[in-house]
Amino acid sequence: MPVVKKYDKLTRYSLAIIILVVALNALGGGFYGMAGAKDVPLEWLKGSPFTSYFIPGLILFVGIGLGFLFTGVALFRSKRWAVQGSFVCGIALLIWICVQLYFIGHVSLLQPVMLVVGFVIMVLSIWLT
């Protein structure tokens, strides 16, 4: 019989909530990007492989938004793969923000916050394994 940590359920639900908040943010941001991101300067994309925000918005919407949404729901439903999926989500968020910082630089407080959130997701995922 496996040893169950005292706070596994609280940790799993906390992780699920964090992941779902990121999912909602990414879905909204991704949709905004695909719609043209009219208030975001196109100059930020200079030096990147993109000429518009559509493709980055699509990647954000599908890769981060939907991926995090499915993982957050799976955590609440105690799916077997959910903890490993949450670790992958943490890595994906770190990659997303690092690539963003590389191409457009630091333009928002949300960027360092999401770096921290990515690490928190990974730590909580490890805690649950």
Secondary structure, 3 states (H helix, E strand, C coil): CCCCCCCHHHHHHHHHHHHHHHHHHHHHHHHHHHCCCCCCCHHHHCCCCCCCCHHHHHHHHHHHHHHHHHHHHHHHCCCCCHHHHHHHHHHHHHHHHHHHHHHHCCCCCHHHHHHHHHHHHHHHHHHHC
